[in-house]
Amino acid sequence: MSTFDKIDLVYTWVDGSLPGYLEERQQYSEKPLDMNPERYRDTFQTLKYSLRSVDMYLPWINNILIVTNRPQVPAWLNLAHPKVRIVHLDEFIPEAFLPTFCSNAIECFLHLLPGLSEHFIYMNDDFFFGKPTVLEDFWSDGKYTVFNTFFGENLKWRIYDQKNNIVGLGLIEHGPHFARKSYWQEMTEMLPDEVQATRSRKFRHPDNLVTFKLYRRYMLEKHRDISRAVPIWDFVRLCFFHKITNNFTATERGLRKINTIKPKFFCLNDDQRSDPNPEVVRSVKLFLDQYFPTPSPYER
């Protein structure tokens, strides 16, 4: 850890079951997909287990910033821990863009998070570390590792939400994103009109920029000399993506594979639509309890 003194970890999180959230979301929604429960339910308390994975495998992390809507706070979170901080959207996003229920929009403002370190790792709450992880996984030999490329190239057409899962390769988007704050800000200035449009939308939209994809393009276009692009066949050796559907057999198969290969990173992506299968829910909860059995100091 001699190269960077501090590296923060940033999560975006929301729990649709907390009072007032669904009512406010419904007030601004314009189409059925705006109320897609996969975007806001907290069935598995994945953030809690993700933080357990951080405690187990990323002990060198500096502060942990959990970004969410006011007044939400996870009920189990230990706010007395000196490394953990809840940051509500109104603390860093201008009032003109609030409320927002769109992760794409929120991500356009991450560089404005108060107190954020110059280097940080950005994650969704359904990402986990599966084995010991070191700084060299993200930065080594004077170069930033740029995950999530097909063959190490810069594909401009994949920076929009509508291109999120072309030919089933959305899996290469589901991993931790290591970034530099000043570069993140410069990235938002690459396409000012598109960034402004994305910031202004309350919900997911096909024309939204996906900022961690735009950051990849920015690094490979503006800082190619200090970037090392990781092609998909190398990335899948490190990261495992499992989509949780209501198919119990498929769920069990995916969870067994994670237990077998012990990937460095993995994602459990909720795709259970509006009526989760109780058997699947129990299976995933049991898996998380067994893979990450020890409560972290970030829990009450």
Backbone hydrogen bonds in HBPLUS format (Angstrom, degrees):
<---DONOR---> <-ACCEPTOR-->    atom                        ^
c    i                          cat <-CA-CA->   ^        H-A-AA   ^      H-
h    n   atom  resd res      DA  || num        DHA   H-A  angle D-A-AA Bond
n    s   type  num  typ     dist DA aas  dist angle  dist       angle   num
A0062-ASN N   A0007-ILE O   2.87 MM  55  5.33 171.7  1.88 149.1 146.3     1
A0008-ASP N   A0119-HIS O   3.31 MM 111  6.82 144.5  2.44 149.2 145.0     2
A0121-ILE N   A0008-ASP O   2.84 MM 113  6.32 152.1  1.92 151.2 159.7     3
A0009-LEU N   A0063-ASN O   2.85 MM  54  6.28 157.0  1.90 158.7 166.5     4
A0065-LEU N   A0009-LEU O   2.79 MM  56  6.17 161.0  1.83 165.3 171.1     5
A0010-VAL N   A0121-ILE O   2.77 MM 111  6.08 166.8  1.78 169.0 171.3     6
A0123-MET N   A0010-VAL O   2.85 MM 113  6.17 158.9  1.89 170.1 177.2     7
A0011-TYR N   A0065-LEU O   2.87 MM  54  6.27 161.9  1.90 165.2 170.2     8
A0067-VAL N   A0011-TYR O   2.79 MM  56  5.92 174.9  1.79 152.9 153.6     9
A0013-TRP N   A0067-VAL O   3.00 MM  54  6.15 158.3  2.05 175.0 170.6    10
A0018-LEU N   A0015-ASP O   3.21 MM   3  5.95 170.2  2.22 121.5 124.5    11
A0016-GLY N   A0040-TYR O   2.70 MM  24  4.93 153.1  1.77 143.3 142.6    12
A0021-TYR N   A0018-LEU O   3.32 MM   3  6.14 163.4  2.35 139.0 144.0    13
A0024-GLU N   A0020-GLY O   3.10 MM   4  6.22 159.8  2.15 148.7 153.7    14
A0025-ARG N   A0021-TYR O   2.94 MM   4  6.16 162.1  1.97 154.3 159.9    15
A0026-GLN N   A0022-LEU O   2.83 MM   4  5.94 161.5  1.87 148.9 153.9    16
A0027-GLN N   A0023-GLU O   3.08 MM   4  6.23 145.7  2.21 139.1 148.0    17
A0028-TYR N   A0025-ARG O   3.19 MM   3  5.56 136.6  2.39 104.5 114.7    18
A0029-SER N   A0025-ARG O   3.06 MM   4  6.15 125.4  2.37 143.1 158.5    19
A0029-SER N   A0026-GLN O   3.32 MM   3  5.06 140.7  2.48  92.7 103.5    20
A0034-ASP N   A0031-LYS O   2.95 MM   3  5.60 150.6  2.03 120.6 129.2    21
A0035-MET N   A0032-PRO O   2.96 MM   3  5.67 157.4  2.01 120.0 126.5    22
A0036-ASN N   A0033-LEU O   3.10 MM   3  4.97 157.4  2.15 111.5 109.4    23
A0039-ARG N   A0036-ASN O   3.01 MM   3  5.84 165.9  2.03 125.8 130.2    24
A0040-TYR N   A0037-PRO O   3.16 MM   3  5.51 157.1  2.22 109.1 115.4    25
A0041-ARG N   A0037-PRO O   2.95 MM   4  5.68 153.5  2.02 165.2 164.6    26
A0045-GLN N   A0042-ASP O   3.33 MM   3  5.38 155.9  2.39 104.9 111.9    27
A0048-LYS N   A0045-GLN O   3.09 MM   3  5.67 125.9  2.39 111.9 123.6    28
A0050-SER N   A0046-THR O   2.74 MM   4  5.94 150.9  1.83 153.6 163.4    29
A0051-LEU N   A0047-LEU O   2.91 MM   4  6.10 155.8  1.96 150.1 155.2    30
A0052-ARG N   A0048-LYS O   3.09 MM   4  6.42 139.9  2.25 134.3 145.6    31
A0053-SER N   A0049-TYR O   2.95 MM   4  6.28 148.7  2.05 141.5 149.5    32
A0054-VAL N   A0050-SER O   2.97 MM   4  6.35 143.8  2.10 141.2 151.7    33
A0055-ASP N   A0051-LEU O   2.93 MM   4  6.17 159.9  1.97 147.1 151.8    34
A0056-MET N   A0052-ARG O   2.95 MM   4  6.18 149.6  2.05 145.4 153.6    35
A0057-TYR N   A0053-SER O   2.84 MM   4  5.84 163.0  1.86 149.1 153.7    36
A0058-LEU N   A0054-VAL O   2.74 MM   4  4.66 147.2  1.84 134.5 137.1    37
A0133-THR N   A0057-TYR O   3.02 MM  76  5.71 165.6  2.04 150.4 148.5    38
A0061-ILE N   A0058-LEU O   3.22 MM   3  5.98 168.2  2.24 127.3 127.8    39
A0064-ILE N   A0083-LYS O   2.66 MM  19  5.83 166.5  1.68 166.7 164.3    40
A0085-ARG N   A0064-ILE O   2.90 MM  21  6.22 148.8  1.99 171.5 171.9    41
A0066-ILE N   A0085-ARG O   2.91 MM  19  6.24 165.4  1.93 160.0 164.3    42
A0087-VAL N   A0066-ILE O   2.88 MM  21  5.89 169.9  1.89 143.0 143.9    43
A0068-THR N   A0087-VAL O   3.14 MM  19  6.45 154.3  2.21 145.2 150.4    44
A0089-LEU N   A0068-THR O   3.06 MM  21  6.06 135.9  2.27 149.2 157.1    45
A0072-GLN N   A0069-ASN O   2.78 MM   3  5.72 139.4  1.94 135.9 145.8    46
A0077-LEU N   A0074-PRO O   3.12 MM   3  5.37 161.2  2.16 111.6 117.5    47
A0300-ARG N   A0076-TRP O   2.78 MM 224  5.55 154.4  1.85 155.6 158.3    48
A0078-ASN N   A0298-TYR O   2.80 MM 220  5.05 166.6  1.81 132.8 130.8    49
A0081-HIS N   A0078-ASN O   3.14 MM   3  5.80 166.7  2.16 116.4 120.6    50
A0084-VAL N   A0081-HIS O   3.25 MM   3  5.70 158.7  2.30 115.9 121.6    51
A0091-GLU N   A0088-HIS O   2.88 MM   3  5.61 164.7  1.90 126.7 130.9    52
A0092-PHE N   A0089-LEU O   3.19 MM   3  5.95 169.0  2.20 121.4 124.4    53
A0093-ILE N   A0089-LEU O   2.92 MM   4  5.75 151.6  2.00 166.2 175.5    54
A0097-PHE N   A0094-PRO O   3.00 MM   3  5.88 163.1  2.03 127.1 131.5    55
A0098-LEU N   A0095-GLU O   3.03 MM   3  5.22 167.4  2.05 114.7 118.4    56
A0101-PHE N   A0202-LYS O   2.86 MM 101  5.39 152.5  1.93 136.2 145.4    57
A0106-ILE N   A0102-CYS O   3.10 MM   4  6.44 164.3  2.13 153.7 158.0    58
A0107-GLU N   A0103-SER O   2.92 MM   4  6.03 162.9  1.95 154.1 157.8    59
A0108-CYS N   A0105-ALA O   3.12 MM   3  5.38 139.7  2.29 102.5 113.6    60
A0109-PHE N   A0106-ILE O   2.98 MM   3  5.63 164.2  2.00 119.8 124.8    61
A0110-LEU N   A0107-GLU O   3.38 MM   3  5.23 172.4  2.38 104.6 106.8    62
A0112-LEU N   A0109-PHE O   2.83 MM   3  5.57 164.2  1.86 129.2 134.8    63
A0113-LEU N   A0110-LEU O   3.07 MM   3  5.50 169.4  2.09 118.6 120.4    64
A0116-LEU N   A0113-LEU O   3.24 MM   3  5.58 161.9  2.27 133.9 131.0    65
A0181-LYS N   A0118-GLU O   2.56 MM  63  4.96 168.4  1.58 155.4 159.8    66
A0120-PHE N   A0179-ALA O   2.94 MM  59  5.54 161.9  1.97 155.0 159.7    67
A0179-ALA N   A0120-PHE O   2.85 MM  59  5.54 170.5  1.86 170.6 173.4    68
A0122-TYR N   A0177-HIS O   2.75 MM  55  5.06 163.7  1.78 144.6 148.6    69
A0177-HIS N   A0122-TYR O   3.00 MM  55  5.06 163.4  2.03 147.2 152.0    70
A0127-PHE N   A0124-ASN O   3.25 MM   3  5.77 151.7  2.33 122.8 121.1    71
A0268-LEU N   A0126-ASP O   3.16 MM 142  5.65 154.8  2.23 154.9 161.4    72
A0128-PHE N   A0266-PHE O   2.81 MM 138  5.34 147.5  1.92 161.2 169.9    73
A0266-PHE N   A0128-PHE O   2.97 MM 138  5.34 152.5  2.04 143.6 147.9    74
A0130-GLY N   A0264-LYS O   2.78 MM 134  4.73 161.1  1.82 117.1 123.5    75
A0137-ASP N   A0134-VAL O   2.95 MM   3  5.60 160.8  1.98 117.7 124.0    76
A0138-PHE N   A0135-LEU O   2.81 MM   3  5.55 160.5  1.85 123.3 129.7    77
A0139-TRP N   A0135-LEU O   2.91 MM   4  6.03 148.4  2.02 147.4 156.5    78
A0145-THR N   A0138-PHE O   2.78 MM   7  5.01 173.0  1.79 144.9 142.5    79
A0140-SER N   A0143-LYS O   3.03 MM   3  5.50 151.4  2.11 154.0 157.3    80
A0143-LYS N   A0140-SER O   2.94 MM   3  5.50 156.8  1.99 117.6 124.7    81
A0144-TYR N   A0226-ILE O   2.69 MM  82  6.09 162.7  1.72 154.1 149.9    82
A0228-ARG N   A0144-TYR O   2.77 MM  84  5.96 158.0  1.81 160.0 157.1    83
A0146-VAL N   A0228-ARG O   2.90 MM  82  5.77 173.0  1.91 140.6 140.2    84
A0230-VAL N   A0146-VAL O   2.91 MM  84  5.89 166.3  1.93 149.2 146.1    85
A0232-ILE N   A0150-PHE O   3.01 MM  82  5.11 169.2  2.02 127.0 129.7    86
A0158-ARG N   A0155-LEU O   3.27 MM   3  5.88 167.8  2.29 115.9 119.5    87
A0210-VAL N   A0159-ILE O   2.86 MM  51  5.63 163.1  1.89 151.5 151.6    88
A0163-LYS N   A0160-TYR O   3.00 MM   3  5.55 156.7  2.06 114.6 122.0    89
A0161-ASP N   A0208-ASN O   2.76 MM  47  5.38 149.5  1.85 156.8 164.4    90
A0164-ASN N   A0161-ASP O   3.06 MM   3  5.10 145.7  2.18 120.1 117.3    91
A0162-GLN N   A0206-PRO O   3.01 MM  44  4.28 142.5  2.16 137.7 126.2    92
A0168-GLY N   A0165-ASN O   3.23 MM   3  5.39 142.6  2.38 134.2 124.4    93
A0169-LEU N   A0166-ILE O   2.97 MM   3  5.90 171.9  1.98 134.4 136.7    94
A0172-ILE N   A0169-LEU O   3.17 MM   3  6.01 160.3  2.21 121.5 124.3    95
A0173-GLU N   A0170-GLY O   2.92 MM   3  5.53 164.5  1.95 121.0 125.7    96
A0174-HIS N   A0171-LEU O   3.23 MM   3  5.54 162.7  2.26 111.1 116.1    97
A0183-TYR N   A0180-ARG O   3.04 MM   3  5.28 119.7  2.42 103.2 118.5    98
A0184-TRP N   A0180-ARG O   2.85 MM   4  6.13 150.8  1.93 154.4 164.2    99
A0185-GLN N   A0181-LYS O   3.04 MM   4  6.38 155.5  2.10 151.8 157.2   100
A0186-GLU N   A0182-SER O   3.10 MM   4  6.35 162.0  2.13 141.5 146.3   101
A0187-MET N   A0183-TYR O   2.78 MM   4  6.00 149.4  1.88 148.9 157.8   102
A0188-THR N   A0184-TRP O   3.22 MM   4  6.56 146.1  2.34 142.7 149.7   103
A0188-THR N   A0185-GLN O   3.08 MM   3  5.33 123.9  2.40 100.8 114.2   104
A0189-GLU N   A0186-GLU O   3.00 MM   3  5.19 146.5  2.11 102.9 113.5   105
A0190-MET N   A0187-MET O   3.07 MM   3  5.33 164.6  2.09 110.4 115.3   106
A0195-VAL N   A0191-LEU O   2.91 MM   4  6.06 160.0  1.95 161.4 168.2   107
A0196-GLN N   A0192-PRO O   2.93 MM   4  6.01 160.2  1.97 145.3 150.7   108
A0197-ALA N   A0193-ASP O   3.00 MM   4  6.22 157.3  2.05 145.2 151.4   109
A0198-THR N   A0194-GLU O   2.96 MM   4  6.15 158.4  2.00 146.0 151.7   110
A0199-ARG N   A0195-VAL O   2.86 MM   4  6.07 163.3  1.89 154.2 158.9   111
A0200-SER N   A0196-GLN O   3.10 MM   4  6.19 137.5  2.28 139.6 150.2   112
A0200-SER N   A0197-ALA O   3.22 MM   3  5.16 129.0  2.50  92.1 105.3   113
A0201-ARG N   A0198-THR O   3.28 MM   3  5.50 153.8  2.35 105.7 112.9   114
A0208-ASN N   A0205-HIS O   2.95 MM   3  5.35 166.8  1.97 119.9 123.9   115
A0213-LYS N   A0210-VAL O   2.93 MM   3  5.48 135.4  2.14 113.6 126.2   116
A0214-LEU N   A0210-VAL O   2.99 MM   4  6.30 154.4  2.06 147.3 155.5   117
A0215-TYR N   A0211-THR O   2.73 MM   4  5.94 149.8  1.82 147.8 156.4   118
A0216-ARG N   A0212-PHE O   3.24 MM   4  6.27 147.9  2.35 125.2 132.5   119
A0217-ARG N   A0213-LYS O   3.05 MM   4  6.43 159.3  2.09 149.0 153.9   120
A0218-TYR N   A0214-LEU O   2.80 MM   4  6.06 158.4  1.84 149.5 156.2   121
A0219-MET N   A0215-TYR O   2.88 MM   4  6.12 164.7  1.90 154.4 157.0   122
A0220-LEU N   A0216-ARG O   3.05 MM   4  6.24 163.2  2.08 151.9 156.3   123
A0221-GLU N   A0217-ARG O   2.88 MM   4  5.90 126.1  2.17 143.6 157.5   124
A0221-GLU N   A0218-TYR O   3.27 MM   3  5.16 138.7  2.45  93.6 105.1   125
A0222-LYS N   A0218-TYR O   2.71 MM   4  5.57 167.9  1.73 154.2 158.5   126
A0223-HIS N   A0219-MET O   2.98 MM   4  4.83 139.4  2.15 116.6 128.3   127
A0226-ILE N   A0223-HIS O   3.10 MM   3  5.66 150.7  2.19 113.3 121.0   128
A0227-SER N   A0224-ARG O   3.25 MM   3  4.99 167.6  2.27 106.0 105.7   129
A0234-ASP N   A0231-PRO O   3.05 MM   3  5.64 140.9  2.20 114.9 125.2   130
A0235-PHE N   A0231-PRO O   3.03 MM   4  6.28 158.6  2.08 151.0 157.8   131
A0236-VAL N   A0232-ILE O   2.95 MM   4  6.07 163.7  1.97 160.0 160.9   132
A0237-ARG N   A0234-ASP O   3.20 MM   3  5.42 147.8  2.31 102.1 111.6   133
A0238-LEU N   A0235-PHE O   2.88 MM   3  5.34 148.7  1.98 111.9 121.6   134
A0239-CYS N   A0235-PHE O   2.95 MM   4  6.12 151.9  2.03 153.1 162.3   135
A0264-LYS N   A0238-LEU O   2.97 MM  26  5.20 118.4  2.36 131.4 148.7   136
A0265-PHE N   A0238-LEU O   2.99 MM  27  6.19 162.1  2.03 154.2 154.0   137
A0240-PHE N   A0265-PHE O   2.98 MM  25  6.46 148.3  2.08 138.6 146.9   138
A0267-CYS N   A0240-PHE O   2.95 MM  27  6.48 148.7  2.05 158.2 166.3   139
A0242-HIS N   A0267-CYS O   2.95 MM  25  6.08 163.5  1.97 158.5 164.0   140
A0269-ASN N   A0242-HIS O   2.91 MM  27  6.19 156.3  1.96 156.1 162.4   141
A0244-ILE N   A0269-ASN O   2.71 MM  25  5.68 157.6  1.75 146.4 154.5   142
A0271-ASP N   A0244-ILE O   2.80 MM  27  5.32 148.0  1.90 148.0 149.0   143
A0251-THR N   A0247-ASN O   3.02 MM   4  6.23 154.3  2.09 149.7 157.5   144
A0252-GLU N   A0248-PHE O   2.94 MM   4  6.20 166.3  1.96 155.7 158.3   145
A0253-ARG N   A0249-THR O   3.01 MM   4  6.21 155.6  2.07 145.8 152.8   146
A0254-GLY N   A0250-ALA O   2.98 MM   4  6.19 160.6  2.02 148.2 152.8   147
A0255-LEU N   A0251-THR O   2.96 MM   4  6.19 163.6  1.98 157.2 161.4   148
A0256-ARG N   A0252-GLU O   2.96 MM   4  6.07 155.0  2.02 145.5 152.4   149
A0257-LYS N   A0253-ARG O   3.07 MM   4  6.29 150.4  2.16 142.5 150.4   150
A0258-ILE N   A0254-GLY O   3.13 MM   4  6.48 153.6  2.20 145.6 151.9   151
A0259-ASN N   A0255-LEU O   3.09 MM   4  6.38 161.1  2.12 147.7 152.3   152
A0260-THR N   A0256-ARG O   2.93 MM   4  6.17 139.0  2.10 142.2 154.0   153
A0260-THR N   A0257-LYS O   3.08 MM   3  4.94 122.6  2.43  90.9 106.0   154
A0261-ILE N   A0257-LYS O   2.87 MM   4  6.07 172.6  1.87 164.3 163.5   155
A0262-LYS N   A0258-ILE O   2.90 MM   4  5.45 147.7  2.00 143.6 151.1   156
A0280-VAL N   A0277-ASN O   3.00 MM   3  5.30 118.2  2.39 106.7 121.4   157
A0281-VAL N   A0277-ASN O   3.00 MM   4  6.32 161.8  2.03 157.4 163.1   158
A0282-ARG N   A0278-PRO O   2.96 MM   4  6.17 163.2  1.99 149.9 153.4   159
A0283-SER N   A0279-GLU O   3.00 MM   4  6.18 154.7  2.06 143.5 150.9   160
A0284-VAL N   A0280-VAL O   2.94 MM   4  6.20 164.6  1.96 160.6 162.8   161
A0285-LYS N   A0281-VAL O   3.03 MM   4  6.19 165.3  2.06 151.6 156.0   162
A0286-LEU N   A0282-ARG O   2.96 MM   4  6.10 157.9  2.01 147.3 153.2   163
A0287-PHE N   A0283-SER O   2.96 MM   4  6.19 157.9  2.01 147.2 153.5   164
A0288-LEU N   A0284-VAL O   2.96 MM   4  6.24 165.4  1.98 155.8 158.5   165
A0289-ASP N   A0285-LYS O   3.00 MM   4  6.21 159.0  2.05 147.8 153.6   166
A0290-GLN N   A0286-LEU O   2.97 MM   4  6.15 146.8  2.08 146.6 155.5   167
A0291-TYR N   A0287-PHE O   2.80 MM   4  5.99 157.4  1.85 156.8 163.3   168
A0292-PHE N   A0288-LEU O   2.95 MM   4  5.79 159.1  1.99 144.0 150.0   169
A0299-GLU N   A0296-SER O   3.10 MM   3  5.74 162.5  2.13 121.0 122.3   170
